[in-house]
Each structure stands twice: as structure tokens, then as C-alpha cells.
Amino acid sequence: MTRVELLRHLEQEVGVMMRRVKRVVAVRAELVHEDLQPAAYLMLSYVAEHGPLRASSMAEIFSTDKGAISRQVQHLVDLGLVVRVPDPDDRRAWLVSATDEAAARLDEVARHRRQWLDERLGDWTDERLEDFTRLLMDYNEVLGRSPTGRGPDRRGLTSRT
């Protein structure tokens, strides 16, 4: 295959993966809470792992405006999956944290996800799985880099979130 054909094939496979991930995220969101929106699931997962976070930080992390973040956070608050607390460093700002119940639900979904992956990839050796993981990490890292080496490349994927 030529390089152009290889790159076209890579784009096709990444497209398949993205569509699959989109479907899986919707299912995982529903497993956490029947009314949880997929975009809010991704945000909740990030907050549970990295929180507490300010809305302004979340807007930067998710490359979206504060209004969209505010709506998603309110959705999560309404579902009882996050709480807002005053930022001790700036009482005008709020920090968003996952509730204990949300963290427990996310942990359960993650446990099932890993079990499902292990079943599907059961015939892969640990070495093959490690190689694939390393290549995927390299791919994500390269796509997140700016051609100048200064900041994210806005023409492609811009972050690891």
C-alpha cells in the first residue's frame, strides 16, 4: 500500500473506533444514571478522576465555552452526581466534585468495561496488548502536539480527554 492509502485506511479505522466509542459512552452514561447525557458522562468521569475542578478549568480541558460547562454541571448536580463547593482560594468561584455515589457507579461501570475488554481481547498476549496501548498512546500524543511544538494543534485532536 502507498502512504496515502495507509493514511486513508488509518482514518477509516479511527472513524470506526470513534463511532463505536460514541455508542459505548452512551451505554455507560445510562449505566451510571438513566438520565445522564453522554457528554456529561465524560465530564463526570474526568471530574471523578481529577477533581475537584473549577468550571473555567473544565472549559479549557474540554475545549468548550463556560456556558456549555455550566449546563452540563447543572445537569450533573440535578442528578445528584456532582456537588459544587466554594473554592477556598477564591470564594467567588466554585469547585465541582463527584459525589461518593457517582464515584461508586463509575467504578462499577469501569470494572464491567475492563471485564468486557478482557473477554474481547482474551486471545491477545500481554505483549500484544502492551504494544497496542503504547502505539495508541504515541498516536494520541503526536496528534495532540502543535507542528511548532507550542501548544495543541487546532487542526486535529487537541487533548487526551
C-alpha positions as CSV (number, residue, x, y, z in Angstrom):
1,M,0.0,0.0,0.0
2,T,1.1,3.6,-0.6
3,R,1.4,6.0,2.2
4,V,-1.7,7.8,1.1
5,E,-3.6,4.6,1.1
6,L,-2.3,3.7,4.5
7,L,-3.3,7.1,5.9
8,R,-6.8,6.8,4.3
9,H,-7.1,3.3,5.9
10,L,-6.0,4.7,9.3
11,E,-8.6,7.5,9.0
12,Q,-11.3,4.9,8.3
13,E,-10.3,2.7,11.2
14,V,-10.2,5.7,13.6
15,G,-13.6,6.7,12.3
16,V,-15.0,3.2,13.1
17,M,-13.4,3.5,16.6
18,M,-14.9,6.9,17.1
19,R,-18.4,5.7,16.2
20,R,-18.0,2.7,18.5
21,V,-16.8,4.8,21.3
22,K,-19.7,7.2,20.9
23,R,-22.2,4.3,21.2
24,V,-20.3,2.8,24.2
25,V,-20.2,6.2,26.0
26,A,-24.0,6.5,25.7
27,V,-24.4,3.0,27.2
28,R,-22.0,3.7,30.0
29,A,-23.8,7.0,30.8
30,E,-27.1,5.2,31.1
31,L,-25.5,2.6,33.4
32,V,-24.3,5.4,35.7
33,H,-27.8,7.1,35.7
34,E,-30.7,6.5,33.3
35,D,-30.9,10.3,32.6
36,L,-27.2,11.0,32.2
37,Q,-26.3,12.6,28.9
38,P,-23.2,11.1,27.2
39,A,-21.3,14.4,27.2
40,A,-22.0,14.8,30.9
41,Y,-20.7,11.3,31.5
42,L,-17.4,12.2,30.0
43,M,-17.2,15.3,32.2
44,L,-18.3,13.3,35.3
45,S,-15.6,10.7,34.6
46,Y,-12.9,13.4,34.3
47,V,-14.1,15.2,37.4
48,A,-14.2,12.0,39.4
49,E,-10.6,11.2,38.4
50,H,-9.1,14.7,38.5
51,G,-11.4,16.8,40.6
52,P,-12.3,19.0,42.3
53,L,-12.2,21.4,39.4
54,R,-13.3,24.9,38.5
55,A,-15.7,25.4,35.6
56,S,-13.1,27.5,33.9
57,S,-10.6,24.6,34.0
58,M,-13.2,22.3,32.7
59,A,-13.9,24.6,29.8
60,E,-10.3,24.6,28.9
61,I,-9.9,20.8,29.3
62,F,-13.0,20.1,27.2
63,S,-12.3,22.9,24.7
64,T,-15.7,24.4,25.1
65,D,-17.3,27.5,26.5
66,K,-18.2,28.1,30.1
67,G,-21.9,28.2,29.2
68,A,-21.8,24.6,27.9
69,I,-19.9,23.6,31.0
70,S,-22.4,25.3,33.3
71,R,-25.3,23.5,31.7
72,Q,-23.5,20.1,31.9
73,V,-22.6,20.7,35.6
74,Q,-26.1,21.8,36.4
75,H,-27.4,18.5,34.7
76,L,-24.9,16.6,36.9
77,V,-26.0,18.5,40.1
78,D,-29.7,17.8,39.3
79,L,-28.9,14.1,39.0
80,G,-27.0,14.1,42.3
81,L,-23.8,13.1,40.7
82,V,-21.7,16.2,41.5
83,V,-21.6,18.9,44.1
84,R,-20.4,22.5,43.9
85,V,-18.4,23.9,46.8
86,P,-16.9,27.3,47.2
87,D,-13.2,27.5,46.1
88,P,-11.2,28.1,49.2
89,D,-8.7,30.1,47.2
90,D,-11.3,32.3,45.6
91,R,-14.7,32.5,47.3
92,R,-16.3,33.9,44.1
93,A,-15.5,30.7,42.3
94,W,-16.9,27.1,42.7
95,L,-15.2,23.7,42.6
96,V,-17.1,20.8,41.1
97,S,-16.6,17.3,42.7
98,A,-18.1,14.0,42.0
99,T,-20.3,12.6,44.8
100,D,-19.4,9.4,46.5
101,E,-22.3,7.7,44.8
102,A,-21.2,8.9,41.4
103,A,-17.7,7.6,42.1
104,A,-19.0,4.2,43.1
105,R,-21.2,4.0,40.0
106,L,-18.3,5.0,37.8
107,D,-16.1,2.4,39.4
108,E,-18.6,-0.3,38.8
109,V,-19.0,0.7,35.1
110,A,-15.2,0.7,34.8
111,R,-14.9,-2.7,36.3
112,H,-17.5,-4.1,33.8
113,R,-15.8,-2.3,31.0
114,R,-12.4,-3.9,31.8
115,Q,-14.0,-7.3,32.1
116,W,-15.7,-6.8,28.7
117,L,-12.4,-5.7,27.1
118,D,-10.6,-8.7,28.7
119,E,-13.2,-11.0,27.2
120,R,-12.9,-9.5,23.8
121,L,-9.1,-9.3,23.8
122,G,-8.6,-12.6,25.7
123,D,-6.6,-14.2,22.8
124,W,-4.2,-11.2,22.8
125,T,-1.0,-11.8,24.7
126,D,0.0,-9.3,27.3
127,E,2.9,-8.2,25.0
128,R,0.4,-7.5,22.1
129,L,-1.9,-5.6,24.4
130,E,1.1,-3.6,25.7
131,D,2.3,-2.9,22.2
132,F,-1.1,-1.7,21.1
133,T,-1.5,0.5,24.1
134,R,1.9,2.1,23.5
135,L,1.1,2.7,19.9
136,L,-2.2,4.3,20.7
137,M,-0.6,6.5,23.3
138,D,2.1,7.5,20.8
139,Y,-0.7,8.3,18.2
140,N,-2.6,10.4,20.7
141,E,0.5,12.2,21.8
142,V,1.6,13.1,18.3
143,L,-1.9,14.3,17.3
144,G,-2.1,16.5,20.3
145,R,1.1,18.3,19.5
146,S,1.3,21.5,17.6
147,P,3.5,21.5,14.5
148,T,5.5,24.2,16.2
149,G,5.8,22.4,19.4
150,R,4.0,25.2,21.2
151,G,0.5,24.2,22.4
152,P,-2.1,21.9,20.9
153,D,-2.6,21.5,17.2
154,R,-6.0,23.1,16.5
155,R,-6.3,21.2,13.2
156,G,-6.6,17.8,14.8
157,L,-7.4,16.3,18.1
158,T,-6.3,18.8,20.8
159,S,-6.2,16.9,24.0
160,R,-6.2,13.5,25.8
161,T,-9.7,14.0,27.2
